[in-house]
């Protein structure tokens, strides 16, 4: 079964927002990042990856000054099968984004960012996001 493991929040000041969330909620900082798509702070509540990002590309058509929920990510067991389902249901791949050769990829990079109804932006991944719990085995 698929499970939401990732929330991306657009912020003009990721450090300030991340500090607030760490102090207010006790979230743990697990990584900082800077690449051609965004820079910011990755937090975890122990189950969920919460990325506070200053985006360098307008991926959702709201401008680079937009702040708030940007997209979510779903951990799936079958990346290709899920991608095929998304496309068959009328979803479409997000434009290819530039990769930074020095970026440490912690999950597979296939066309993993898609749009659904009303332009809803989401990721799918067959590997857990950093700071998120892996899927539990079906027998558990």
The first five atom37 places (N, CA, C, CB, O) and aatype in JSON, in Angstrom:
{
  "aatype": [20, 20, 20, 20, 20, 20, 20, 20, 20, 20, 20, 20, 20, 20, 20, 20, 20, 20, 20, 20, 20, 20, 20, 20, 20, 20, 20, 20, 20, 20, 20, 20, 20, 20, 20, 20, 20, 20, 20, 20, 20, 20, 20, 20, 20, 20, 20, 20, 20, 20, 20, 20, 20, 20, 20, 20, 20, 20, 20, 20, 20, 20, 20, 20, 20, 20, 20, 20, 20, 20, 20, 20, 20, 20, 20, 20, 20, 20, 20, 20, 20, 20, 20, 20, 20, 20, 20, 20, 20, 20, 20, 20, 20, 20, 20, 20, 20, 20, 20, 20, 20, 20, 20, 20, 20, 20, 20, 20, 20, 20, 20, 20, 20, 20, 20, 20, 20, 20, 20, 20, 20, 20, 20, 20, 20, 20, 20, 20, 20, 20, 20, 20, 20, 20, 20, 20, 20, 20, 20, 20],
  "atom_mask": [
    [1, 1, 1, 1, 1],
    [1, 1, 1, 1, 1],
    [1, 1, 1, 1, 1],
    [1, 1, 1, 1, 1],
    [1, 1, 1, 1, 1],
    [1, 1, 1, 1, 1],
    [1, 1, 1, 1, 1],
    [1, 1, 1, 1, 1],
    [1, 1, 1, 1, 1],
    [1, 1, 1, 1, 1],
    [1, 1, 1, 1, 1],
    [1, 1, 1, 1, 1],
    [1, 1, 1, 1, 1],
    [1, 1, 1, 1, 1],
    [1, 1, 1, 1, 1],
    [1, 1, 1, 1, 1],
    [1, 1, 1, 1, 1],
    [1, 1, 1, 1, 1],
    [1, 1, 1, 1, 1],
    [1, 1, 1, 1, 1],
    [1, 1, 1, 1, 1],
    [1, 1, 1, 1, 1],
    [1, 1, 1, 1, 1],
    [1, 1, 1, 1, 1],
    [1, 1, 1, 1, 1],
    [1, 1, 1, 1, 1],
    [1, 1, 1, 1, 1],
    [1, 1, 1, 1, 1],
    [1, 1, 1, 1, 1],
    [1, 1, 1, 1, 1],
    [1, 1, 1, 1, 1],
    [1, 1, 1, 1, 1],
    [1, 1, 1, 1, 1],
    [1, 1, 1, 1, 1],
    [1, 1, 1, 1, 1],
    [1, 1, 1, 1, 1],
    [1, 1, 1, 1, 1],
    [1, 1, 1, 1, 1],
    [1, 1, 1, 1, 1],
    [1, 1, 1, 1, 1],
    [1, 1, 1, 1, 1],
    [1, 1, 1, 1, 1],
    [1, 1, 1, 1, 1],
    [1, 1, 1, 1, 1],
    [1, 1, 1, 1, 1],
    [1, 1, 1, 1, 1],
    [1, 1, 1, 1, 1],
    [1, 1, 1, 1, 1],
    [1, 1, 1, 1, 1],
    [1, 1, 1, 1, 1],
    [1, 1, 1, 1, 1],
    [1, 1, 1, 1, 1],
    [1, 1, 1, 1, 1],
    [1, 1, 1, 1, 1],
    [1, 1, 1, 1, 1],
    [1, 1, 1, 1, 1],
    [1, 1, 1, 1, 1],
    [1, 1, 1, 1, 1],
    [1, 1, 1, 1, 1],
    [1, 1, 1, 1, 1],
    [1, 1, 1, 1, 1],
    [1, 1, 1, 1, 1],
    [1, 1, 1, 1, 1],
    [1, 1, 1, 1, 1],
    [1, 1, 1, 1, 1],
    [1, 1, 1, 1, 1],
    [1, 1, 1, 1, 1],
    [1, 1, 1, 1, 1],
    [1, 1, 1, 1, 1],
    [1, 1, 1, 1, 1],
    [1, 1, 1, 1, 1],
    [1, 1, 1, 1, 1],
    [1, 1, 1, 1, 1],
    [1, 1, 1, 1, 1],
    [1, 1, 1, 1, 1],
    [1, 1, 1, 1, 1],
    [1, 1, 1, 1, 1],
    [1, 1, 1, 1, 1],
    [1, 1, 1, 1, 1],
    [1, 1, 1, 1, 1],
    [1, 1, 1, 1, 1],
    [1, 1, 1, 1, 1],
    [1, 1, 1, 1, 1],
    [1, 1, 1, 1, 1],
    [1, 1, 1, 1, 1],
    [1, 1, 1, 1, 1],
    [1, 1, 1, 1, 1],
    [1, 1, 1, 1, 1],
    [1, 1, 1, 1, 1],
    [1, 1, 1, 1, 1],
    [1, 1, 1, 1, 1],
    [1, 1, 1, 1, 1],
    [1, 1, 1, 1, 1],
    [1, 1, 1, 1, 1],
    [1, 1, 1, 1, 1],
    [1, 1, 1, 1, 1],
    [1, 1, 1, 1, 1],
    [1, 1, 1, 1, 1],
    [1, 1, 1, 1, 1],
    [1, 1, 1, 1, 1],
    [1, 1, 1, 1, 1],
    [1, 1, 1, 1, 1],
    [1, 1, 1, 1, 1],
    [1, 1, 1, 1, 1],
    [1, 1, 1, 1, 1],
    [1, 1, 1, 1, 1],
    [1, 1, 1, 1, 1],
    [1, 1, 1, 1, 1],
    [1, 1, 1, 1, 1],
    [1, 1, 1, 1, 1],
    [1, 1, 1, 1, 1],
    [1, 1, 1, 1, 1],
    [1, 1, 1, 1, 1],
    [1, 1, 1, 1, 1],
    [1, 1, 1, 1, 1],
    [1, 1, 1, 1, 1],
    [1, 1, 1, 1, 1],
    [1, 1, 1, 1, 1],
    [1, 1, 1, 1, 1],
    [1, 1, 1, 1, 1],
    [1, 1, 1, 1, 1],
    [1, 1, 1, 1, 1],
    [1, 1, 1, 1, 1],
    [1, 1, 1, 1, 1],
    [1, 1, 1, 1, 1],
    [1, 1, 1, 1, 1],
    [1, 1, 1, 1, 1],
    [1, 1, 1, 1, 1],
    [1, 1, 1, 1, 1],
    [1, 1, 1, 1, 1],
    [1, 1, 1, 1, 1],
    [1, 1, 1, 1, 1],
    [1, 1, 1, 1, 1],
    [1, 1, 1, 1, 1],
    [1, 1, 1, 1, 1],
    [1, 1, 1, 1, 1],
    [1, 1, 1, 1, 1],
    [1, 1, 1, 1, 1],
    [1, 1, 1, 1, 1],
    [1, 1, 1, 1, 1]
  ],
  "atom_positions": [
    [[0.83, -1.19, 0.0], [0.0, 0.0, 0.0], [0.87, 1.24, 0.0], [-0.95, 0.0, 1.21], [1.86, 1.31, 0.74]],
    [[0.53, 2.2, -0.8], [1.27, 3.45, -0.88], [1.01, 4.29, 0.37], [0.88, 4.23, -2.15], [-0.02, 4.16, 1.02]],
    [[1.98, 5.16, 0.69], [1.84, 6.01, 1.87], [2.52, 7.35, 1.64], [2.43, 5.32, 3.11], [3.63, 7.4, 1.12]],
    [[1.84, 8.43, 2.02], [2.47, 9.75, 1.94], [3.63, 9.76, 2.93], [1.43, 10.91, 2.26], [3.48, 9.41, 4.1]],
    [[4.81, 10.17, 2.42], [6.0, 10.23, 3.26], [6.69, 11.59, 3.2], [6.98, 9.16, 2.86], [7.65, 11.83, 3.92]],
    [[6.21, 12.46, 2.35], [6.95, 13.69, 2.07], [6.0, 14.85, 1.84], [7.87, 13.52, 0.84], [5.03, 14.74, 1.09]],
    [[6.28, 15.96, 2.5], [5.59, 17.22, 2.25], [6.64, 18.26, 1.93], [4.71, 17.65, 3.47], [7.65, 18.38, 2.63]],
    [[6.42, 19.02, 0.87], [7.32, 20.11, 0.51], [6.58, 21.42, 0.73], [7.82, 19.99, -0.97], [5.49, 21.63, 0.19]],
    [[7.17, 22.29, 1.52], [6.58, 23.58, 1.84], [7.45, 24.66, 1.23], [6.44, 23.78, 3.38], [8.64, 24.75, 1.53]],
    [[6.86, 25.5, 0.38], [7.59, 26.61, -0.23], [7.74, 27.72, 0.8], [6.86, 27.12, -1.51], [6.77, 28.09, 1.47]],
    [[8.95, 28.24, 0.92], [9.25, 29.27, 1.91], [10.24, 30.27, 1.32], [9.81, 28.64, 3.22], [11.13, 29.89, 0.56]],
    [[10.08, 31.53, 1.68], [11.05, 32.54, 1.29], [12.25, 32.54, 2.23], [10.4, 33.94, 1.26], [13.32, 33.05, 1.88]],
    [[12.08, 31.97, 3.43], [13.16, 31.91, 4.41], [13.14, 30.53, 5.09], [13.03, 33.05, 5.48], [12.65, 30.39, 6.21]],
    [[13.68, 29.5, 4.4], [13.63, 28.15, 4.94], [14.29, 28.0, 6.31], [14.29, 27.21, 3.98], [13.81, 27.24, 7.15]],
    [[15.39, 28.72, 6.56], [16.06, 28.61, 7.86], [15.13, 29.06, 8.99], [17.37, 29.44, 7.87], [15.01, 28.38, 10.0]],
    [[14.5, 30.2, 8.82], [13.6, 30.74, 9.85], [12.41, 29.8, 10.06], [13.1, 32.16, 9.45], [12.03, 29.51, 11.2]],
    [[11.82, 29.34, 8.97], [10.66, 28.44, 9.07], [11.06, 27.12, 9.72], [10.05, 28.18, 7.69], [10.34, 26.61, 10.58]],
    [[12.2, 26.57, 9.32], [12.66, 25.3, 9.9], [12.96, 25.47, 11.38], [13.91, 24.79, 9.16], [12.6, 24.61, 12.19]],
    [[13.62, 26.57, 11.76], [13.9, 26.82, 13.18], [12.61, 26.89, 13.98], [14.71, 28.12, 13.35], [12.53, 26.34, 15.08]],
    [[11.61, 27.58, 13.44], [10.32, 27.67, 14.11], [9.74, 26.27, 14.32], [9.34, 28.54, 13.29], [9.31, 25.93, 15.43]],
    [[9.73, 25.45, 13.27], [9.14, 24.12, 13.36], [9.92, 23.2, 14.31], [9.07, 23.49, 11.98], [9.33, 22.38, 15.01]],
    [[11.24, 23.35, 14.33], [12.05, 22.55, 15.27], [11.73, 22.94, 16.71], [13.57, 22.74, 14.99], [11.57, 22.07, 17.57]],
    [[11.64, 24.24, 16.97], [11.36, 24.7, 18.34], [9.92, 24.44, 18.76], [11.67, 26.19, 18.47], [9.66, 24.03, 19.89]],
    [[8.98, 24.68, 17.86], [7.56, 24.54, 18.2], [7.14, 23.08, 18.33], [6.71, 25.23, 17.16], [6.34, 22.74, 19.2]],
    [[7.66, 22.22, 17.45], [7.16, 20.85, 17.37], [8.2, 19.78, 17.69], [6.62, 20.61, 16.02], [7.85, 18.6, 17.79]],
    [[9.45, 20.17, 17.86], [10.49, 19.19, 18.17], [10.95, 18.39, 16.97], [10.01, 18.26, 19.21], [11.56, 17.34, 17.13]],
    [[10.67, 18.88, 15.74], [11.13, 18.17, 14.55], [12.65, 18.15, 14.52], [10.56, 18.83, 13.27], [13.31, 19.04, 15.07]],
    [[13.21, 17.14, 13.88], [14.65, 16.95, 13.78], [15.13, 17.37, 12.4], [15.03, 15.49, 14.06], [14.51, 17.03, 11.39]],
    [[16.23, 18.11, 12.35], [16.83, 18.46, 11.06], [17.64, 17.26, 10.59], [17.73, 19.74, 11.17], [18.48, 16.75, 11.32]],
    [[17.37, 16.81, 9.35], [18.08, 15.65, 8.83], [19.01, 15.98, 7.66], [17.09, 14.61, 8.41], [19.85, 15.17, 7.28]],
    [[18.83, 17.17, 7.1], [19.68, 17.51, 5.95], [19.42, 18.94, 5.5], [19.42, 16.53, 4.78], [18.33, 19.48, 5.71]],
    [[20.42, 19.54, 4.9], [20.26, 20.81, 4.19], [20.58, 20.53, 2.74], [21.19, 21.95, 4.78], [21.41, 19.67, 2.43]],
    [[19.94, 21.25, 1.85], [20.19, 20.99, 0.44], [20.22, 22.27, -0.36], [19.15, 20.04, -0.13], [19.62, 23.28, 0.03]],
    [[20.91, 22.21, -1.47], [20.94, 23.29, -2.44], [21.24, 22.66, -3.78], [22.0, 24.39, -2.06], [22.29, 22.05, -3.97]],
    [[20.31, 22.8, -4.72], [20.49, 22.25, -6.05], [19.79, 23.18, -7.04], [19.93, 20.8, -6.14], [19.25, 24.2, -6.63]],
    [[19.8, 22.85, -8.33], [19.18, 23.76, -9.31], [17.68, 23.97, -9.13], [19.43, 23.23, -10.68], [17.14, 24.92, -9.68]],
    [[17.01, 23.12, -8.37], [15.57, 23.22, -8.19], [15.18, 24.03, -6.96], [14.96, 21.86, -8.09], [14.22, 24.8, -6.99]],
    [[15.96, 23.86, -5.86], [15.58, 24.5, -4.6], [16.73, 24.43, -3.61], [14.31, 23.84, -4.01], [17.68, 23.67, -3.79]],
    [[16.61, 25.25, -2.57], [17.54, 25.15, -1.44], [16.69, 25.19, -0.18], [18.62, 26.31, -1.44], [15.6, 25.77, -0.16]],
    [[17.2, 24.56, 0.89], [16.44, 24.59, 2.12], [16.85, 23.56, 3.13], [15.02, 24.42, 1.82], [17.96, 23.05, 3.11]],
    [[15.91, 23.28, 4.03], [16.15, 22.42, 5.18], [15.15, 21.28, 5.16], [16.05, 23.23, 6.51], [13.96, 21.48, 4.94]],
    [[15.66, 20.07, 5.4], [14.81, 18.89, 5.46], [14.65, 18.48, 6.92], [15.39, 17.71, 4.6], [15.64, 18.27, 7.62]],
    [[13.41, 18.38, 7.36], [13.09, 18.01, 8.74], [12.38, 16.67, 8.75], [12.23, 19.1, 9.41], [11.91, 16.19, 7.72]],
    [[12.31, 16.06, 9.93], [11.52, 14.84, 10.11], [10.82, 14.89, 11.45], [12.42, 13.58, 10.01], [11.34, 15.41, 12.43]],
    [[9.62, 14.33, 11.47], [8.9, 14.14, 12.74], [9.09, 12.72, 13.23], [7.4, 14.47, 12.58], [8.45, 12.32, 14.21]],
    [[9.95, 11.95, 12.57], [10.19, 10.56, 12.9], [9.48, 9.62, 11.95], [9.76, 10.28, 14.32], [9.86, 8.46, 11.83]],
    [[8.45, 10.11, 11.28], [7.7, 9.31, 10.31], [7.69, 9.95, 8.94], [6.28, 9.1, 10.79], [7.73, 9.25, 7.92]],
    [[7.64, 11.27, 8.89], [7.41, 12.01, 7.66], [8.58, 12.94, 7.36], [6.11, 12.81, 7.76], [9.14, 13.56, 8.27]],
    [[8.95, 13.04, 6.08], [9.96, 13.99, 5.61], [9.23, 15.29, 5.31], [10.73, 13.44, 4.35], [8.27, 15.31, 4.54]],
    [[9.69, 16.39, 5.92], [9.08, 17.7, 5.73], [10.19, 18.63, 5.21], [8.44, 18.26, 7.07], [11.07, 19.03, 5.97]],
    [[10.12, 18.97, 3.94], [11.15, 19.78, 3.32], [10.67, 21.22, 3.22], [11.52, 19.24, 1.93], [9.64, 21.51, 2.62]],
    [[11.44, 22.13, 3.83], [11.13, 23.57, 3.79], [12.06, 24.16, 2.73], [11.33, 24.28, 5.23], [13.28, 24.23, 2.94]],
    [[11.51, 24.58, 1.6], [12.33, 24.89, 0.44], [12.05, 26.26, -0.17], [12.12, 23.84, -0.6], [10.9, 26.7, -0.25]],
    [[13.12, 26.91, -0.58], [13.03, 28.11, -1.39], [13.24, 27.65, -2.83], [14.09, 29.22, -0.94], [14.36, 27.36, -3.24]],
    [[12.15, 27.59, -3.59], [12.21, 27.05, -4.94], [12.84, 28.03, -5.9], [10.82, 26.67, -5.42], [12.62, 29.24, -5.8]],
    [[13.64, 27.51, -6.84], [14.29, 28.31, -7.86], [13.58, 28.18, -9.2], [15.75, 27.89, -8.01], [13.94, 28.84, -10.17]],
    [[12.55, 27.32, -9.24], [11.74, 27.12, -10.44], [10.28, 27.16, -10.02], [12.09, 25.77, -11.16], [9.91, 26.62, -8.98]],
    [[9.45, 27.78, -10.83], [8.02, 27.83, -10.53], [7.38, 26.56, -11.09], [7.35, 29.11, -11.14], [7.01, 26.51, -12.27]],
    [[7.25, 25.56, -10.26], [6.74, 24.26, -10.69], [5.21, 24.17, -10.62], [7.35, 23.16, -9.85], [4.63, 23.27, -11.21]],
    [[4.56, 25.09, -9.92], [3.11, 24.98, -9.73], [2.34, 26.18, -10.28], [2.8, 24.81, -8.26], [1.13, 26.29, -10.06]],
    [[3.03, 27.06, -10.99], [2.35, 28.18, -11.63], [1.88, 29.26, -10.68], [1.19, 27.67, -12.37], [0.95, 30.0, -11.0]],
    [[2.5, 29.39, -9.52], [2.1, 30.41, -8.55], [3.19, 31.47, -8.34], [1.76, 29.77, -7.23], [3.03, 32.35, -7.5]],
    [[4.26, 31.38, -9.08], [5.35, 32.34, -8.94], [6.34, 31.91, -7.87], [4.81, 33.72, -8.62], [6.02, 31.09, -7.0]],
    [[7.53, 32.47, -7.94], [8.58, 32.11, -6.99], [8.39, 32.72, -5.61], [9.9, 32.52, -7.54], [9.09, 32.35, -4.67]],
    [[7.44, 33.66, -5.47], [7.2, 34.26, -4.17], [6.12, 33.5, -3.38], [6.79, 35.72, -4.33], [5.8, 33.88, -2.25]],
    [[5.54, 32.44, -3.97], [4.51, 31.65, -3.29], [5.09, 30.98, -2.05], [3.92, 30.6, -4.24], [6.21, 30.47, -2.07]],
    [[4.32, 30.98, -0.97], [4.67, 30.22, 0.23], [3.49, 29.35, 0.62], [5.09, 31.17, 1.4], [2.33, 29.73, 0.44]],
    [[3.78, 28.18, 1.15], [2.73, 27.25, 1.56], [3.01, 25.86, 1.01], [1.36, 27.73, 1.09], [4.08, 25.59, 0.47]],
    [[2.02, 24.98, 1.16], [2.18, 23.61, 0.68], [2.44, 23.62, -0.82], [0.93, 22.75, 1.01], [1.69, 24.23, -1.58]],
    [[3.5, 22.95, -1.23], [3.94, 22.95, -2.63], [3.57, 21.64, -3.32], [5.45, 23.18, -2.71], [2.92, 21.64, -4.36]],
    [[3.98, 20.53, -2.73], [3.65, 19.22, -3.27], [3.81, 18.17, -2.17], [4.53, 18.87, -4.49], [4.33, 18.46, -1.1]],
    [[3.34, 16.96, -2.46], [3.52, 15.86, -1.53], [4.18, 14.7, -2.26], [2.15, 15.42, -0.91], [4.2, 14.67, -3.49]],
    [[4.71, 13.76, -1.5], [5.38, 12.61, -2.09], [4.81, 11.32, -1.53], [6.88, 12.67, -1.85], [4.53, 11.22, -0.33]],
    [[4.64, 10.33, -2.41], [4.06, 9.05, -2.01], [5.09, 7.95, -2.26], [2.75, 8.76, -2.79], [5.61, 7.8, -3.36]],
    [[5.36, 7.17, -1.21], [6.24, 6.02, -1.28], [5.41, 4.85, -1.8], [6.88, 5.69, 0.12], [4.39, 4.51, -1.2]],
    [[5.83, 4.24, -2.89], [5.08, 3.16, -3.52], [5.96, 1.92, -3.65], [4.55, 3.59, -4.91], [7.18, 2.01, -3.67]],
    [[5.33, 0.77, -3.75], [6.08, -0.48, -3.9], [6.51, -0.72, -5.34], [5.24, -1.65, -3.41], [7.53, -1.37, -5.57]],
    [[5.76, -0.21, -6.31], [6.03, -0.45, -7.73], [6.07, 0.9, -8.46], [4.95, -1.4, -8.36], [5.03, 1.41, -8.88]],
    [[7.25, 1.45, -8.59], [7.41, 2.78, -9.19], [6.89, 2.82, -10.62], [8.88, 3.18, -9.16], [6.09, 3.7, -10.97]],
    [[7.32, 1.89, -11.45], [6.91, 1.92, -12.85], [5.42, 1.65, -13.0], [7.71, 0.89, -13.66], [4.74, 2.3, -13.79]],
    [[4.9, 0.68, -12.24], [3.47, 0.37, -12.3], [2.62, 1.55, -11.86], [3.15, -0.83, -11.45], [1.59, 1.83, -12.47]],
    [[3.05, 2.23, -10.8], [2.31, 3.39, -10.33], [2.38, 4.53, -11.33], [2.85, 3.85, -8.97], [1.38, 5.2, -11.59]],
    [[3.56, 4.75, -11.91], [3.7, 5.79, -12.93], [2.77, 5.49, -14.11], [5.18, 5.89, -13.42], [2.13, 6.4, -14.64]],
    [[2.71, 4.24, -14.51], [1.81, 3.87, -15.62], [0.35, 4.14, -15.26], [2.0, 2.38, -15.98], [-0.41, 4.62, -16.1]],
    [[-0.04, 3.84, -14.01], [-1.42, 4.11, -13.57], [-1.72, 5.6, -13.61], [-1.65, 3.56, -12.14], [-2.78, 6.02, -14.08]],
    [[-0.77, 6.4, -13.11], [-0.95, 7.86, -13.09], [-1.17, 8.37, -14.51], [0.28, 8.56, -12.44], [-2.08, 9.16, -14.76]],
    [[-0.34, 7.91, -15.44], [-0.47, 8.36, -16.83], [-1.78, 7.87, -17.45], [0.72, 7.86, -17.66], [-2.42, 8.61, -18.19]],
    [[-2.17, 6.63, -17.16], [-3.41, 6.07, -17.7], [-4.64, 6.82, -17.18], [-3.52, 4.59, -17.35], [-5.66, 6.88, -17.86]],
    [[-4.54, 7.38, -15.98], [-5.65, 8.12, -15.38], [-5.68, 9.59, -15.81], [-5.57, 8.04, -13.87], [-6.5, 10.37, -15.33]],
    [[-4.77, 9.96, -16.72], [-4.77, 11.32, -17.23], [-3.74, 12.22, -16.59], [-6.1, 11.92, -17.05], [-3.64, 13.4, -16.93]],
    [[-2.96, 11.69, -15.66], [-1.87, 12.47, -15.08], [-0.77, 12.65, -16.12], [-1.31, 11.79, -13.8], [-0.75, 11.95, -17.14]],
    [[0.12, 13.57, -15.85], [1.23, 13.77, -16.78], [2.49, 14.12, -16.02], [0.88, 14.88, -17.8], [2.46, 14.67, -14.92]],
    [[3.63, 13.77, -16.65], [4.92, 14.02, -16.01], [5.21, 15.51, -15.98], [6.05, 13.27, -16.75], [4.9, 16.25, -16.91]],
    [[5.82, 15.94, -14.88], [6.3, 17.31, -14.77], [7.5, 17.44, -15.69], [6.67, 17.68, -13.29], [8.24, 16.48, -15.88]],
    [[7.7, 18.61, -16.25], [8.85, 18.83, -17.12], [10.12, 18.38, -16.43], [8.97, 20.3, -17.53], [10.25, 18.5, -15.21]],
    [[11.05, 17.86, -17.21], [12.33, 17.42, -16.67], [13.03, 18.61, -16.03], [13.22, 16.8, -17.78], [13.12, 19.69, -16.62]],
    [[13.51, 18.39, -14.84], [14.21, 19.44, -14.11], [15.71, 19.17, -14.16], [13.72, 19.52, -12.64], [16.12, 18.01, -14.17]],
    [[16.53, 20.2, -14.2], [17.98, 19.96, -14.25], [18.46, 19.27, -12.99], [18.73, 21.29, -14.45], [17.96, 19.51, -11.89]],
    [[19.43, 18.41, -13.16], [20.04, 17.71, -12.04], [21.4, 18.33, -11.78], [20.17, 16.18, -12.33], [22.07, 18.8, -12.7]],
    [[21.81, 18.34, -10.55], [23.13, 18.8, -10.16], [23.98, 17.55, -10.0], [23.08, 19.66, -8.83], [23.66, 16.68, -9.19]],
    [[25.07, 17.45, -10.76], [25.93, 16.27, -10.72], [26.48, 16.0, -9.33], [27.08, 16.43, -11.7], [26.8, 14.86, -9.01]],
    [[26.58, 17.03, -8.49], [27.11, 16.87, -7.14], [26.02, 16.54, -6.12], [27.84, 18.12, -6.73], [26.32, 16.28, -4.95]],
    [[24.77, 16.56, -6.55], [23.67, 16.29, -5.63], [23.66, 14.82, -5.24], [22.32, 16.68, -6.27], [23.81, 13.94, -6.08]],
    [[23.5, 14.57, -3.96], [23.4, 13.19, -3.47], [21.95, 12.76, -3.64], [23.88, 13.07, -1.97], [21.05, 13.28, -2.97]],
    [[21.72, 11.82, -4.53], [20.36, 11.32, -4.73], [20.09, 10.21, -3.74], [20.15, 10.83, -6.19], [20.81, 9.21, -3.71]],
    [[19.06, 10.37, -2.94], [18.73, 9.36, -1.94], [17.51, 8.56, -2.36], [18.49, 10.02, -0.59], [16.98, 7.78, -1.57]],
    [[17.06, 8.75, -3.57], [16.01, 7.91, -4.13], [16.17, 7.93, -5.64], [14.58, 8.41, -3.7], [16.83, 8.8, -6.2]],
    [[15.56, 6.97, -6.29], [15.69, 6.85, -7.75], [15.09, 8.07, -8.43], [15.01, 5.56, -8.26], [14.09, 8.62, -7.99]],
    [[15.73, 8.47, -9.5], [15.23, 9.61, -10.28], [14.75, 9.11, -11.63], [16.33, 10.71, -10.45], [15.51, 9.09, -12.6]],
    [[13.52, 8.72, -11.72], [12.85, 8.45, -12.97], [11.97, 9.68, -13.12], [12.02, 7.04, -12.99], [12.04, 10.55, -12.25]],
    [[11.17, 9.82, -14.12], [10.24, 10.93, -14.13], [9.35, 10.79, -12.91], [9.4, 10.97, -15.44], [8.22, 10.32, -13.04]],
    [[9.82, 11.18, -11.74], [9.11, 10.89, -10.48], [8.2, 12.01, -10.02], [10.11, 10.59, -9.41], [7.57, 11.89, -8.97]],
    [[8.13, 13.08, -10.76], [7.27, 14.21, -10.39], [6.17, 14.31, -11.44], [8.09, 15.56, -10.28], [6.44, 14.4, -12.64]],
    [[4.92, 14.3, -10.97], [3.77, 14.26, -11.86], [2.75, 15.31, -11.47], [3.13, 12.87, -11.84], [2.77, 15.85, -10.36]],
    [[1.86, 15.61, -12.4], [0.69, 16.43, -12.15], [-0.54, 15.55, -12.26], [0.62, 17.64, -13.13], [-0.63, 14.69, -13.14]],
    [[-1.49, 15.78, -11.37], [-2.78, 15.09, -11.42], [-3.87, 16.08, -11.73], [-3.06, 14.36, -10.09], [-3.61, 17.13, -12.32]],
    [[-5.11, 15.78, -11.33], [-6.22, 16.69, -11.58], [-5.94, 18.1, -11.07], [-7.5, 16.16, -10.95], [-5.33, 18.27, -10.01]],
    [[-6.37, 19.08, -11.82], [-6.22, 20.49, -11.47], [-4.76, 20.92, -11.3], [-6.96, 20.78, -10.21], [-4.48, 21.91, -10.63]],
    [[-3.83, 20.18, -11.91], [-2.42, 20.53, -11.84], [-1.73, 20.12, -10.56], [-2.27, 21.98, -12.01], [-0.57, 20.49, -10.35]],
    [[-2.41, 19.37, -9.69], [-1.83, 18.91, -8.43], [-0.46, 18.29, -8.66], [-2.76, 17.91, -7.73], [-0.34, 17.37, -9.48]],
    [[0.56, 18.77, -7.96], [1.93, 18.29, -8.14], [2.26, 17.28, -7.04], [2.93, 19.46, -8.13], [2.0, 17.53, -5.86]],
    [[2.86, 16.14, -7.44], [3.27, 15.13, -6.46], [4.44, 14.33, -6.99], [2.1, 14.2, -6.1], [4.67, 14.24, -8.19]],
    [[5.18, 13.73, -6.06], [6.28, 12.81, -6.35], [5.82, 11.4, -6.06], [7.56, 13.16, -5.53], [4.95, 11.19, -5.22]],
    [[6.42, 10.44, -6.76], [6.32, 9.05, -6.34], [7.74, 8.52, -6.22], [5.46, 8.18, -7.35], [8.63, 8.93, -6.98]],
    [[7.97, 7.63, -5.29], [9.3, 7.07, -5.08], [9.2, 5.64, -4.58], [10.11, 7.93, -4.1], [8.29, 5.31, -3.82]],
    [[10.14, 4.8, -5.0], [10.18, 3.41, -4.56], [11.14, 3.23, -3.4], [10.58, 2.5, -5.71], [11.32, 2.12, -2.9]],
    [[11.75, 4.31, -2.97], [12.64, 4.29, -1.81], [12.16, 5.37, -0.85], [14.14, 4.5, -2.21], [11.68, 6.41, -1.29]],
    [[12.3, 5.13, 0.44], [11.79, 6.11, 1.4], [12.55, 7.43, 1.35], [11.85, 5.55, 2.81], [13.73, 7.46, 0.99]],
    [[11.87, 8.5, 1.7], [12.53, 9.8, 1.83], [13.37, 9.77, 3.1], [11.49, 10.96, 1.87], [13.04, 9.07, 4.05]],
    [[14.43, 10.52, 3.11], [15.29, 10.59, 4.28], [14.47, 11.1, 5.47], [16.52, 11.52, 4.01], [13.75, 12.09, 5.36]],
    [[14.59, 10.42, 6.59], [13.86, 10.8, 7.8], [12.47, 10.22, 7.88], [13.78, 12.27, 7.88], [11.78, 10.43, 8.88]],
    [[12.03, 9.49, 6.84], [10.69, 8.88, 6.84], [10.81, 7.39, 7.1], [9.97, 9.14, 5.49], [11.84, 6.78, 6.83]],
    [[9.75, 6.81, 7.64], [9.75, 5.38, 7.93], [9.54, 4.58, 6.65], [8.66, 5.04, 8.96], [8.78, 4.99, 5.78]],
    [[10.2, 3.43, 6.52], [9.95, 2.56, 5.36], [8.56, 1.94, 5.46], [11.03, 1.46, 5.25], [7.97, 1.9, 6.54]],
    [[8.05, 1.45, 4.35], [6.76, 0.76, 4.37], [6.9, -0.51, 5.21], [6.27, 0.42, 2.93], [7.94, -1.16, 5.17]],
    [[5.87, -0.85, 5.94], [5.88, -2.08, 6.7], [5.49, -3.23, 5.78], [4.91, -1.99, 7.91], [4.7, -3.07, 4.86]],
    [[6.08, -4.4, 6.05], [5.77, -5.59, 5.25], [4.29, -5.91, 5.37], [6.62, -6.81, 5.7], [3.68, -5.68, 6.42]],
    [[3.71, -6.45, 4.31], [2.28, -6.76, 4.28], [1.88, -7.74, 5.4], [1.9, -7.35, 2.92], [0.75, -7.7, 5.88]],
    [[2.81, -8.61, 5.8], [2.48, -9.61, 6.83], [2.39, -9.01, 8.22], [3.51, -10.71, 6.83], [1.83, -9.64, 9.13]],
    [[2.93, -7.82, 8.41], [2.92, -7.2, 9.76], [1.56, -6.66, 10.1], [3.95, -6.09, 9.84], [1.37, -6.11, 11.19]]
  ]
}
